[in-house]
Amino acid sequence: MTKSDVDPERVFRMTVALAGAETDPQHELCVASAAAIGVAGAGVILMSGGRALGNVCVSNSMTAIVEELQYTLGEGPCVDAFRTKAPVVAPDLEHADGNRWPAFRVGAESAGVRAVFGFPLLIQSVCFGALNLYHDHAGALSDEQFADALAVAHVASRTVLGWQSVAGPGSLAWQLEHVPMHRAVVHQASGMVSVQAMVPVPDAVIMLRAYAFAEDRPISEVATDIVSGELRLDGLPA
């Protein structure tokens, strides 16, 4: 089996393993994913146009910190897995190429992460997110773990689309209602910063990310403060 193949029998086994509770299927999806593959944490993130829209789920607090870090910085395994539509592995963050996710590596290691792995969420050739795996010790995934991760990403992509398929026309599945919250507030804040600082919106996004990173705060919190009028990034008092 090559690294791009997904074993049907393994997919069936993972489908059974990832069958989540009805009350909190998102959280159970990530908890079960981490357990099935044998890693310390798992997150599922949706992406569009190279930008993270928000997390479907995270398995634990360590994963939540690192997933928010990727969202804030716009770099990390999920971004690369989405861009390349192929698995991205970094089995030893401490000794990885210094040019690879420099800011993300610092934050991830501070959160206790030592190895990261990103697997694209694919439907045919369309990628709409990533399954991100984290470990608290350095080391590559075994062949079995890699094959399991491919199967989990396959099941997770179809699970997410399955949730959305039963939602009404023009509405969002209840399991995904929380995902656009990050995108909406960051988008609104970027527009406000663009006007206040008289810079293009892409530069305003960079300003948001830089401020959030410098202040060690989630970008969504910074965006919320800007939208509420409590913070300005143009040097003028709020």
CYANA upper distance limits for C-alpha pairs under 8 A (distance plus 0.5 A):
  1 MET  CA      5 ASP  CA      6.58
  1 MET  CA      7 ASP  CA      8.48
  3 LYS  CA    146 PHE  CA      8.35
  3 LYS  CA    147 ALA  CA      7.93
  4 SER  CA     86 ALA  CA      8.45
  4 SER  CA    150 LEU  CA      8.34
  5 ASP  CA    150 LEU  CA      8.30
  6 VAL  CA     10 ARG  CA      8.08
  6 VAL  CA     11 VAL  CA      7.67
  6 VAL  CA    147 ALA  CA      7.58
  6 VAL  CA    150 LEU  CA      6.64
  6 VAL  CA    151 ALA  CA      6.32
  6 VAL  CA    154 HIS  CA      8.26
  7 ASP  CA     11 VAL  CA      6.68
  7 ASP  CA    147 ALA  CA      8.21
  7 ASP  CA    151 ALA  CA      7.59
  8 PRO  CA     12 PHE  CA      6.75
  9 GLU  CA     13 ARG  CA      6.83
 10 ARG  CA     14 MET  CA      6.63
 10 ARG  CA    148 ASP  CA      7.41
 10 ARG  CA    151 ALA  CA      6.79
 11 VAL  CA     15 THR  CA      6.52
 11 VAL  CA    151 ALA  CA      5.40
 11 VAL  CA    152 VAL  CA      7.56
 11 VAL  CA    154 HIS  CA      7.85
 11 VAL  CA    155 VAL  CA      7.24
 12 PHE  CA     16 VAL  CA      6.95
 13 ARG  CA     17 ALA  CA      6.77
 14 MET  CA     18 LEU  CA      6.37
 14 MET  CA     36 ALA  CA      7.89
 14 MET  CA    148 ASP  CA      8.12
 14 MET  CA    151 ALA  CA      7.12
 14 MET  CA    152 VAL  CA      6.61
 14 MET  CA    155 VAL  CA      7.67
 15 THR  CA     19 ALA  CA      6.70
 15 THR  CA    152 VAL  CA      8.30
 15 THR  CA    155 VAL  CA      6.66
 17 ALA  CA     32 ALA  CA      7.23
 17 ALA  CA     36 ALA  CA      7.49
 18 LEU  CA     28 GLU  CA      7.95
 18 LEU  CA     29 LEU  CA      6.30
 18 LEU  CA     32 ALA  CA      5.92
 18 LEU  CA     33 SER  CA      7.08
 19 ALA  CA     29 LEU  CA      7.95
 20 GLY  CA     24 ASP  CA      7.88
 20 GLY  CA     25 PRO  CA      5.38
 20 GLY  CA     26 GLN  CA      8.23
 20 GLY  CA     28 GLU  CA      5.62
 20 GLY  CA     29 LEU  CA      6.47
 20 GLY  CA     32 ALA  CA      8.30
 21 ALA  CA     25 PRO  CA      5.71
 21 ALA  CA     28 GLU  CA      7.07
 24 ASP  CA     28 GLU  CA      6.84
 25 PRO  CA     29 LEU  CA      6.45
 25 PRO  CA    175 GLN  CA      7.89
 26 GLN  CA     30 CYS  CA      7.35
 26 GLN  CA     56 VAL  CA      6.83
 26 GLN  CA     57 CYS  CA      5.88
 26 GLN  CA    175 GLN  CA      7.02
 27 HIS  CA     31 VAL  CA      6.72
 27 HIS  CA     57 CYS  CA      5.82
 27 HIS  CA     58 VAL  CA      6.81
 27 HIS  CA     59 SER  CA      6.76
 28 GLU  CA     32 ALA  CA      6.24
 28 GLU  CA     59 SER  CA      8.14
 29 LEU  CA     33 SER  CA      6.54
 29 LEU  CA     57 CYS  CA      7.87
 29 LEU  CA    156 ALA  CA      8.05
 30 CYS  CA     34 ALA  CA      6.73
 30 CYS  CA     41 GLY  CA      8.36
 30 CYS  CA     42 ALA  CA      5.92
 30 CYS  CA     43 GLY  CA      6.29
 30 CYS  CA     44 VAL  CA      7.46
 30 CYS  CA     57 CYS  CA      6.50
 30 CYS  CA     58 VAL  CA      6.09
 30 CYS  CA     59 SER  CA      5.36
 31 VAL  CA     35 ALA  CA      6.80
 31 VAL  CA     41 GLY  CA      8.03
 31 VAL  CA     42 ALA  CA      7.42
 31 VAL  CA     58 VAL  CA      7.93
 31 VAL  CA     59 SER  CA      5.06
 31 VAL  CA     60 ASN  CA      8.19
 32 ALA  CA     36 ALA  CA      6.37
 33 SER  CA     37 ILE  CA      6.70
 33 SER  CA     42 ALA  CA      6.97
 33 SER  CA    152 VAL  CA      7.01
 34 ALA  CA     38 GLY  CA      6.27
 34 ALA  CA     39 VAL  CA      5.70
 34 ALA  CA     40 ALA  CA      6.86
 34 ALA  CA     41 GLY  CA      5.84
 34 ALA  CA     42 ALA  CA      5.66
 34 ALA  CA     59 SER  CA      7.73
 34 ALA  CA    133 LEU  CA      7.73
 35 ALA  CA     39 VAL  CA      7.09
 35 ALA  CA     40 ALA  CA      8.45
 36 ALA  CA    148 ASP  CA      7.98
 37 ILE  CA    145 GLN  CA      5.93
 37 ILE  CA    148 ASP  CA      6.35
 37 ILE  CA    149 ALA  CA      6.66
 38 GLY  CA    145 GLN  CA      7.70
 39 VAL  CA    133 LEU  CA      7.28
 39 VAL  CA    134 TYR  CA      6.76
 39 VAL  CA    135 HIS  CA      5.90
 40 ALA  CA    133 LEU  CA      8.21
 40 ALA  CA    134 TYR  CA      6.29
 40 ALA  CA    135 HIS  CA      5.26
 40 ALA  CA    136 ASP  CA      6.71
 41 GLY  CA     58 VAL  CA      8.13
 41 GLY  CA     59 SER  CA      6.20
 41 GLY  CA     60 ASN  CA      7.03
 41 GLY  CA     62 MET  CA      7.83
 41 GLY  CA     63 THR  CA      6.13
 41 GLY  CA    133 LEU  CA      6.30
 41 GLY  CA    134 TYR  CA      5.49
 41 GLY  CA    135 HIS  CA      7.01
 42 ALA  CA     58 VAL  CA      6.45
 42 ALA  CA     59 SER  CA      5.96
 42 ALA  CA     60 ASN  CA      8.46
 42 ALA  CA     63 THR  CA      6.95
 42 ALA  CA    131 LEU  CA      7.58
 42 ALA  CA    132 ASN  CA      6.03
 42 ALA  CA    133 LEU  CA      5.06
 42 ALA  CA    134 TYR  CA      6.72
 43 GLY  CA     55 ASN  CA      7.71
 43 GLY  CA     56 VAL  CA      8.11
 43 GLY  CA     57 CYS  CA      6.17
 43 GLY  CA     58 VAL  CA      4.84
 43 GLY  CA     59 SER  CA      6.84
 43 GLY  CA     63 THR  CA      7.11
 43 GLY  CA     64 ALA  CA      8.28
 43 GLY  CA     67 GLU  CA      7.57
 43 GLY  CA    131 LEU  CA      6.35
 43 GLY  CA    132 ASN  CA      5.56
 43 GLY  CA    133 LEU  CA      7.11
 44 VAL  CA     55 ASN  CA      6.34
 44 VAL  CA     56 VAL  CA      5.94
 44 VAL  CA     57 CYS  CA      6.05
 44 VAL  CA     58 VAL  CA      7.19
 44 VAL  CA    129 GLY  CA      7.84
 44 VAL  CA    130 ALA  CA      6.35
 44 VAL  CA    131 LEU  CA      5.16
 44 VAL  CA    132 ASN  CA      6.71
 45 ILE  CA     52 ALA  CA      7.51
 45 ILE  CA     53 LEU  CA      7.88
 45 ILE  CA     54 GLY  CA      6.27
 45 ILE  CA     55 ASN  CA      4.75
 45 ILE  CA     56 VAL  CA      6.07
 45 ILE  CA     57 CYS  CA      7.79
 45 ILE  CA     78 CYS  CA      8.14
 45 ILE  CA    129 GLY  CA      5.93
 45 ILE  CA    130 ALA  CA      6.00
 45 ILE  CA    131 LEU  CA      7.17
 45 ILE  CA    132 ASN  CA      8.33
 46 LEU  CA     52 ALA  CA      6.55
 46 LEU  CA     53 LEU  CA      5.99
 46 LEU  CA     54 GLY  CA      6.31
 46 LEU  CA     55 ASN  CA      6.77
 46 LEU  CA     56 VAL  CA      7.42
 46 LEU  CA    128 PHE  CA      6.36
 46 LEU  CA    129 GLY  CA      4.60
 46 LEU  CA    130 ALA  CA      7.15
 46 LEU  CA    179 VAL  CA      8.46
 47 MET  CA     51 ARG  CA      5.93
 47 MET  CA     52 ALA  CA      4.84
 47 MET  CA     53 LEU  CA      5.68
 47 MET  CA     54 GLY  CA      7.92
 47 MET  CA     82 PHE  CA      8.00
 47 MET  CA    128 PHE  CA      5.81
 47 MET  CA    129 GLY  CA      5.17
 47 MET  CA    130 ALA  CA      8.21
 48 SER  CA     52 ALA  CA      7.04
 48 SER  CA     53 LEU  CA      7.32
 48 SER  CA    128 PHE  CA      6.73
 48 SER  CA    129 GLY  CA      8.06
 50 GLY  CA     79 VAL  CA      7.39
 50 GLY  CA     82 PHE  CA      7.65
 50 GLY  CA     83 ARG  CA      7.22
 51 ARG  CA     74 GLY  CA      7.62
 51 ARG  CA     79 VAL  CA      8.12
 52 ALA  CA     71 TYR  CA      6.51
 52 ALA  CA     74 GLY  CA      7.99
 52 ALA  CA     79 VAL  CA      8.22
 52 ALA  CA    129 GLY  CA      8.42
 52 ALA  CA    183 ARG  CA      8.41
 53 LEU  CA    179 VAL  CA      7.12
 53 LEU  CA    180 PRO  CA      6.71
 53 LEU  CA    182 HIS  CA      7.22
 53 LEU  CA    183 ARG  CA      5.83
 54 GLY  CA     71 TYR  CA      8.03
 54 GLY  CA    179 VAL  CA      5.31
 54 GLY  CA    180 PRO  CA      6.88
 54 GLY  CA    181 MET  CA      8.08
 54 GLY  CA    182 HIS  CA      6.43
 54 GLY  CA    183 ARG  CA      7.31
 55 ASN  CA     67 GLU  CA      8.16
 55 ASN  CA    179 VAL  CA      6.39
 56 VAL  CA    175 GLN  CA      8.43
 56 VAL  CA    176 LEU  CA      6.91
 56 VAL  CA    178 HIS  CA      8.32
 56 VAL  CA    179 VAL  CA      6.66
 58 VAL  CA     63 THR  CA      6.43
 58 VAL  CA     64 ALA  CA      6.25
 58 VAL  CA     67 GLU  CA      8.41
 59 SER  CA     63 THR  CA      6.90
 59 SER  CA     64 ALA  CA      8.12
 60 ASN  CA     64 ALA  CA      6.81
 61 SER  CA     65 ILE  CA      6.85
 62 MET  CA     66 VAL  CA      7.04
 62 MET  CA    111 ALA  CA      6.69
 62 MET  CA    112 GLY  CA      7.84
 62 MET  CA    113 VAL  CA      8.39
 63 THR  CA     67 GLU  CA      6.46
 63 THR  CA    134 TYR  CA      7.74
 64 ALA  CA     68 GLU  CA      6.58
 65 ILE  CA     69 LEU  CA      6.71
 65 ILE  CA    111 ALA  CA      7.48
 66 VAL  CA     70 GLN  CA      6.87
 66 VAL  CA    107 GLY  CA      7.77
 66 VAL  CA    108 ALA  CA      6.18
 66 VAL  CA    111 ALA  CA      7.57
 67 GLU  CA     71 TYR  CA      6.85
 68 GLU  CA     72 THR  CA      6.54
 68 GLU  CA    218 PRO  CA      6.86
 68 GLU  CA    219 ILE  CA      8.45
 69 LEU  CA     73 LEU  CA      6.54
 69 LEU  CA    104 PHE  CA      7.15
 69 LEU  CA    107 GLY  CA      7.56
 69 LEU  CA    108 ALA  CA      8.25
 69 LEU  CA    218 PRO  CA      7.72
 70 GLN  CA     74 GLY  CA      5.95
 70 GLN  CA     75 GLU  CA      5.96
 70 GLN  CA     76 GLY  CA      6.14
 70 GLN  CA     78 CYS  CA      8.21
 70 GLN  CA     79 VAL  CA      8.43
 70 GLN  CA    104 PHE  CA      7.19
 71 TYR  CA     75 GLU  CA      8.06
 71 TYR  CA    219 ILE  CA      8.08
 72 THR  CA    209 ARG  CA      6.07
 72 THR  CA    212 ALA  CA      7.50
 72 THR  CA    213 PHE  CA      7.71
 72 THR  CA    218 PRO  CA      6.83
 72 THR  CA    219 ILE  CA      5.64
 72 THR  CA    220 SER  CA      8.49
 73 LEU  CA    103 ALA  CA      8.03
 73 LEU  CA    104 PHE  CA      7.55
 73 LEU  CA    209 ARG  CA      6.36
 73 LEU  CA    210 ALA  CA      8.33
 73 LEU  CA    213 PHE  CA      7.77
 74 GLY  CA     79 VAL  CA      7.51
 75 GLU  CA     79 VAL  CA      6.27
 75 GLU  CA     80 ASP  CA      8.07
 75 GLU  CA    101 TRP  CA      6.50
 75 GLU  CA    104 PHE  CA      7.14
 76 GLY  CA     80 ASP  CA      7.00
 76 GLY  CA    101 TRP  CA      6.31
 76 GLY  CA    104 PHE  CA      6.72
 77 PRO  CA     81 ALA  CA      6.41
 77 PRO  CA     88 VAL  CA      6.49
 77 PRO  CA     89 VAL  CA      7.88
 77 PRO  CA    116 VAL  CA      7.45
 77 PRO  CA    117 PHE  CA      6.71
 77 PRO  CA    118 GLY  CA      5.36
 77 PRO  CA    132 ASN  CA      7.57
 78 CYS  CA     82 PHE  CA      6.53
 78 CYS  CA    118 GLY  CA      5.73
 78 CYS  CA    119 PHE  CA      7.75
 78 CYS  CA    120 PRO  CA      7.97
 78 CYS  CA    129 GLY  CA      7.94
 78 CYS  CA    130 ALA  CA      5.88
 78 CYS  CA    131 LEU  CA      7.64
 78 CYS  CA    132 ASN  CA      6.69
 79 VAL  CA     83 ARG  CA      6.65
 79 VAL  CA    130 ALA  CA      8.48
 80 ASP  CA     84 THR  CA      6.46
 80 ASP  CA     85 LYS  CA      8.49
 80 ASP  CA     88 VAL  CA      7.26
 80 ASP  CA    118 GLY  CA      8.22
 81 ALA  CA     85 LYS  CA      5.88
 81 ALA  CA     86 ALA  CA      5.92
 81 ALA  CA     87 PRO  CA      6.15
 81 ALA  CA     88 VAL  CA      6.09
 81 ALA  CA    118 GLY  CA      6.08
 81 ALA  CA    119 PHE  CA      6.27
 81 ALA  CA    120 PRO  CA      5.72
 81 ALA  CA    130 ALA  CA      7.10
 82 PHE  CA     86 ALA  CA      7.98
 82 PHE  CA    120 PRO  CA      6.04
 82 PHE  CA    121 LEU  CA      8.30
 82 PHE  CA    127 CYS  CA      6.82
 82 PHE  CA    128 PHE  CA      7.76
 82 PHE  CA    129 GLY  CA      6.59
 82 PHE  CA    130 ALA  CA      6.82
 85 LYS  CA    119 PHE  CA      8.47
 85 LYS  CA    120 PRO  CA      6.06
 85 LYS  CA    122 LEU  CA      8.11
 85 LYS  CA    127 CYS  CA      7.00
 86 ALA  CA    119 PHE  CA      7.03
 86 ALA  CA    120 PRO  CA      6.60
 87 PRO  CA    117 PHE  CA      7.77
 87 PRO  CA    118 GLY  CA      6.07
 87 PRO  CA    119 PHE  CA      5.04
 87 PRO  CA    120 PRO  CA      6.97
 88 VAL  CA    117 PHE  CA      6.13
 88 VAL  CA    118 GLY  CA      5.43
 88 VAL  CA    119 PHE  CA      7.02
 89 VAL  CA    116 VAL  CA      6.72
 89 VAL  CA    117 PHE  CA      4.99
 89 VAL  CA    118 GLY  CA      6.95
 89 VAL  CA    140 ALA  CA      8.44
 90 ALA  CA     96 ALA  CA      7.49
 90 ALA  CA    115 ALA  CA      6.24
 90 ALA  CA    116 VAL  CA      5.77
 90 ALA  CA    117 PHE  CA      6.62
 90 ALA  CA    140 ALA  CA      8.27
 91 PRO  CA    114 ARG  CA      7.89
 91 PRO  CA    115 ALA  CA      5.00
 91 PRO  CA    116 VAL  CA      6.68
 91 PRO  CA    117 PHE  CA      8.00
 91 PRO  CA    138 ALA  CA      6.13
 91 PRO  CA    139 GLY  CA      5.37
 91 PRO  CA    140 ALA  CA      5.23
 91 PRO  CA    141 LEU  CA      8.11
 92 ASP  CA     96 ALA  CA      6.47
 92 ASP  CA    114 ARG  CA      6.42
 92 ASP  CA    115 ALA  CA      5.62
 92 ASP  CA    116 VAL  CA      8.40
 92 ASP  CA    138 ALA  CA      5.31
 92 ASP  CA    139 GLY  CA      6.72
 92 ASP  CA    140 ALA  CA      8.35
 93 LEU  CA    105 ARG  CA      6.92
 93 LEU  CA    109 GLU  CA      7.94
 93 LEU  CA    114 ARG  CA      5.95
 93 LEU  CA    115 ALA  CA      6.14
 93 LEU  CA    116 VAL  CA      8.03
 93 LEU  CA    138 ALA  CA      7.91
 94 GLU  CA    105 ARG  CA      8.34
 94 GLU  CA    109 GLU  CA      8.19
 94 GLU  CA    114 ARG  CA      7.46
 96 ALA  CA    100 ARG  CA      7.73
 98 GLY  CA    102 PRO  CA      6.76
101 TRP  CA    105 ARG  CA      6.37
102 PRO  CA    106 VAL  CA      7.11
103 ALA  CA    107 GLY  CA      7.03
104 PHE  CA    108 ALA  CA      6.43
105 ARG  CA    109 GLU  CA      6.51
106 VAL  CA    110 SER  CA      6.74
107 GLY  CA    111 ALA  CA      6.84
108 ALA  CA    112 GLY  CA      7.04
108 ALA  CA    113 VAL  CA      5.79
108 ALA  CA    114 ARG  CA      8.03
109 GLU  CA    113 VAL  CA      5.41
109 GLU  CA    114 ARG  CA      6.52
112 GLY  CA    136 ASP  CA      6.37
113 VAL  CA    134 TYR  CA      6.83
113 VAL  CA    135 HIS  CA      6.25
113 VAL  CA    136 ASP  CA      5.26
113 VAL  CA    137 HIS  CA      7.55
114 ARG  CA    134 TYR  CA      8.03
114 ARG  CA    135 HIS  CA      6.39
114 ARG  CA    136 ASP  CA      5.63
114 ARG  CA    137 HIS  CA      5.48
114 ARG  CA    138 ALA  CA      5.57
115 ALA  CA    134 TYR  CA      6.29
115 ALA  CA    135 HIS  CA      5.61
115 ALA  CA    136 ASP  CA      7.29
115 ALA  CA    137 HIS  CA      6.93
115 ALA  CA    138 ALA  CA      5.71
115 ALA  CA    139 GLY  CA      7.18
115 ALA  CA    140 ALA  CA      8.27
116 VAL  CA    132 ASN  CA      7.79
116 VAL  CA    133 LEU  CA      6.21
116 VAL  CA    134 TYR  CA      5.17
116 VAL  CA    135 HIS  CA      6.99
117 PHE  CA    132 ASN  CA      6.29
117 PHE  CA    133 LEU  CA      5.52
117 PHE  CA    134 TYR  CA      7.00
118 GLY  CA    130 ALA  CA      6.88
118 GLY  CA    131 LEU  CA      6.28
118 GLY  CA    132 ASN  CA      5.05
118 GLY  CA    133 LEU  CA      6.80
119 PHE  CA    130 ALA  CA      5.92
119 PHE  CA    131 LEU  CA      5.54
119 PHE  CA    132 ASN  CA      6.86
119 PHE  CA    149 ALA  CA      7.93
119 PHE  CA    150 LEU  CA      7.54
119 PHE  CA    153 ALA  CA      6.93
120 PRO  CA    127 CYS  CA      6.93
120 PRO  CA    128 PHE  CA      8.21
120 PRO  CA    129 GLY  CA      6.49
120 PRO  CA    130 ALA  CA      4.80
120 PRO  CA    131 LEU  CA      6.74
120 PRO  CA    153 ALA  CA      7.43
121 LEU  CA    127 CYS  CA      6.04
121 LEU  CA    128 PHE  CA      6.40
121 LEU  CA    129 GLY  CA      5.54
121 LEU  CA    130 ALA  CA      5.44
121 LEU  CA    131 LEU  CA      7.17
121 LEU  CA    153 ALA  CA      6.31
121 LEU  CA    154 HIS  CA      7.22
121 LEU  CA    156 ALA  CA      7.88
121 LEU  CA    157 SER  CA      5.67
122 LEU  CA    126 VAL  CA      6.00
122 LEU  CA    127 CYS  CA      5.02
122 LEU  CA    128 PHE  CA      7.13
122 LEU  CA    129 GLY  CA      8.22
122 LEU  CA    153 ALA  CA      8.49
122 LEU  CA    154 HIS  CA      7.58
122 LEU  CA    157 SER  CA      6.95
123 ILE  CA    127 CYS  CA      7.03
123 ILE  CA    157 SER  CA      7.77
123 ILE  CA    158 ARG  CA      8.36
130 ALA  CA    153 ALA  CA      8.13
131 LEU  CA    153 ALA  CA      6.43
131 LEU  CA    156 ALA  CA      8.39
141 LEU  CA    145 GLN  CA      5.99
141 LEU  CA    146 PHE  CA      6.24
142 SER  CA    146 PHE  CA      6.58
143 ASP  CA    147 ALA  CA      6.67
144 GLU  CA    148 ASP  CA      6.57
145 GLN  CA    149 ALA  CA      6.51
146 PHE  CA    150 LEU  CA      6.84
147 ALA  CA    151 ALA  CA      6.87
148 ASP  CA    152 VAL  CA      6.57
149 ALA  CA    153 ALA  CA      6.57
150 LEU  CA    154 HIS  CA      6.70
151 ALA  CA    155 VAL  CA      6.70
152 VAL  CA    156 ALA  CA      6.36
153 ALA  CA    157 SER  CA      6.56
154 HIS  CA    158 ARG  CA      7.06
155 VAL  CA    159 THR  CA      6.49
156 ALA  CA    160 VAL  CA      6.66
157 SER  CA    161 LEU  CA      6.84
158 ARG  CA    162 GLY  CA      6.27
159 THR  CA    163 TRP  CA      6.78
160 VAL  CA    164 GLN  CA      7.02
161 LEU  CA    165 SER  CA      6.49
162 GLY  CA    166 VAL  CA      7.39
163 TRP  CA    167 ALA  CA      7.60
163 TRP  CA    173 ALA  CA      6.35
163 TRP  CA    175 GLN  CA      7.41
164 GLN  CA    172 LEU  CA      6.96
164 GLN  CA    173 ALA  CA      5.34
164 GLN  CA    176 LEU  CA      8.40
165 SER  CA    173 ALA  CA      8.39
166 VAL  CA    173 ALA  CA      7.78
167 ALA  CA    171 SER  CA      6.61
167 ALA  CA    172 LEU  CA      6.54
167 ALA  CA    173 ALA  CA      5.48
167 ALA  CA    174 TRP  CA      8.37
168 GLY  CA    172 LEU  CA      7.99
168 GLY  CA    173 ALA  CA      8.50
172 LEU  CA    176 LEU  CA      7.00
172 LEU  CA    177 GLU  CA      6.56
173 ALA  CA    177 GLU  CA      6.83
177 GLU  CA    181 MET  CA      8.46
179 VAL  CA    183 ARG  CA      8.20
180 PRO  CA    184 ALA  CA      6.44
181 MET  CA    185 VAL  CA      6.84
182 HIS  CA    186 VAL  CA      6.56
182 HIS  CA    220 SER  CA      6.28
183 ARG  CA    187 HIS  CA      6.33
184 ALA  CA    188 GLN  CA      6.65
185 VAL  CA    189 ALA  CA      6.53
185 VAL  CA    220 SER  CA      7.32
185 VAL  CA    223 ALA  CA      6.50
185 VAL  CA    224 THR  CA      6.78
185 VAL  CA    227 VAL  CA      7.89
186 VAL  CA    190 SER  CA      6.44
186 VAL  CA    219 ILE  CA      7.96
186 VAL  CA    220 SER  CA      6.73
186 VAL  CA    223 ALA  CA      5.79
186 VAL  CA    224 THR  CA      8.20
187 HIS  CA    191 GLY  CA      6.90
188 GLN  CA    192 MET  CA      6.93
188 GLN  CA    223 ALA  CA      8.34
188 GLN  CA    227 VAL  CA      7.46
189 ALA  CA    193 VAL  CA      6.63
189 ALA  CA    223 ALA  CA      5.66
189 ALA  CA    224 THR  CA      7.85
189 ALA  CA    226 ILE  CA      6.37
189 ALA  CA    227 VAL  CA      6.02
190 SER  CA    194 SER  CA      6.51
190 SER  CA    201 VAL  CA      6.60
190 SER  CA    204 ALA  CA      5.87
190 SER  CA    205 VAL  CA      6.04
190 SER  CA    208 LEU  CA      7.76
190 SER  CA    223 ALA  CA      8.25
191 GLY  CA    195 VAL  CA      6.91
191 GLY  CA    201 VAL  CA      6.71
191 GLY  CA    204 ALA  CA      7.96
192 MET  CA    196 GLN  CA      6.59
192 MET  CA    226 ILE  CA      8.20
192 MET  CA    227 VAL  CA      7.98
193 VAL  CA    197 ALA  CA      6.21
193 VAL  CA    198 MET  CA      8.21
193 VAL  CA    199 VAL  CA      8.31
193 VAL  CA    201 VAL  CA      8.33
193 VAL  CA    204 ALA  CA      6.16
193 VAL  CA    226 ILE  CA      8.50
193 VAL  CA    232 ARG  CA      7.85
193 VAL  CA    233 LEU  CA      7.17
193 VAL  CA    234 ASP  CA      7.91
194 SER  CA    198 MET  CA      5.89
194 SER  CA    199 VAL  CA      5.43
194 SER  CA    200 PRO  CA      6.21
194 SER  CA    201 VAL  CA      5.76
194 SER  CA    203 ASP  CA      8.12
194 SER  CA    204 ALA  CA      5.74
195 VAL  CA    199 VAL  CA      7.43
196 GLN  CA    232 ARG  CA      8.36
196 GLN  CA    233 LEU  CA      8.41
196 GLN  CA    234 ASP  CA      6.74
197 ALA  CA    204 ALA  CA      8.43
197 ALA  CA    233 LEU  CA      7.75
197 ALA  CA    234 ASP  CA      5.47
199 VAL  CA    203 ASP  CA      6.68
199 VAL  CA    204 ALA  CA      6.90
200 PRO  CA    204 ALA  CA      6.83
201 VAL  CA    205 VAL  CA      6.77
202 PRO  CA    206 ILE  CA      6.98
203 ASP  CA    207 MET  CA      6.73
204 ALA  CA    208 LEU  CA      6.73
205 VAL  CA    209 ARG  CA      6.73
206 ILE  CA    210 ALA  CA      6.51
207 MET  CA    211 TYR  CA      6.57
207 MET  CA    233 LEU  CA      8.11
208 LEU  CA    212 ALA  CA      6.61
208 LEU  CA    219 ILE  CA      7.33
208 LEU  CA    222 VAL  CA      7.89
208 LEU  CA    223 ALA  CA      7.92
208 LEU  CA    233 LEU  CA      8.47
209 ARG  CA    213 PHE  CA      6.57
209 ARG  CA    219 ILE  CA      6.82
210 ALA  CA    214 ALA  CA      6.54
211 TYR  CA    215 GLU  CA      6.55
211 TYR  CA    222 VAL  CA      8.50
212 ALA  CA    216 ASP  CA      6.32
212 ALA  CA    217 ARG  CA      5.49
212 ALA  CA    218 PRO  CA      6.52
212 ALA  CA    219 ILE  CA      5.74
212 ALA  CA    222 VAL  CA      6.84
213 PHE  CA    217 ARG  CA      6.89
213 PHE  CA    218 PRO  CA      8.28
213 PHE  CA    219 ILE  CA      8.43
217 ARG  CA    221 GLU  CA      7.33
217 ARG  CA    222 VAL  CA      7.50
218 PRO  CA    222 VAL  CA      7.15
219 ILE  CA    223 ALA  CA      6.55
220 SER  CA    224 THR  CA      6.61
221 GLU  CA    225 ASP  CA      6.84
222 VAL  CA    226 ILE  CA      6.85
222 VAL  CA    231 LEU  CA      8.36
223 ALA  CA    227 VAL  CA      6.67
224 THR  CA    228 SER  CA      6.60
225 ASP  CA    229 GLY  CA      6.70
225 ASP  CA    230 GLU  CA      5.58
225 ASP  CA    231 LEU  CA      5.95
226 ILE  CA    230 GLU  CA      6.36
226 ILE  CA    231 LEU  CA      5.23
226 ILE  CA    232 ARG  CA      6.49
229 GLY  CA    238 ALA  CA      6.60
230 GLU  CA    238 ALA  CA      6.07
231 LEU  CA    237 PRO  CA      8.22
231 LEU  CA    238 ALA  CA      5.76
232 ARG  CA    236 LEU  CA      7.03
232 ARG  CA    237 PRO  CA      7.28
232 ARG  CA    238 ALA  CA      6.05
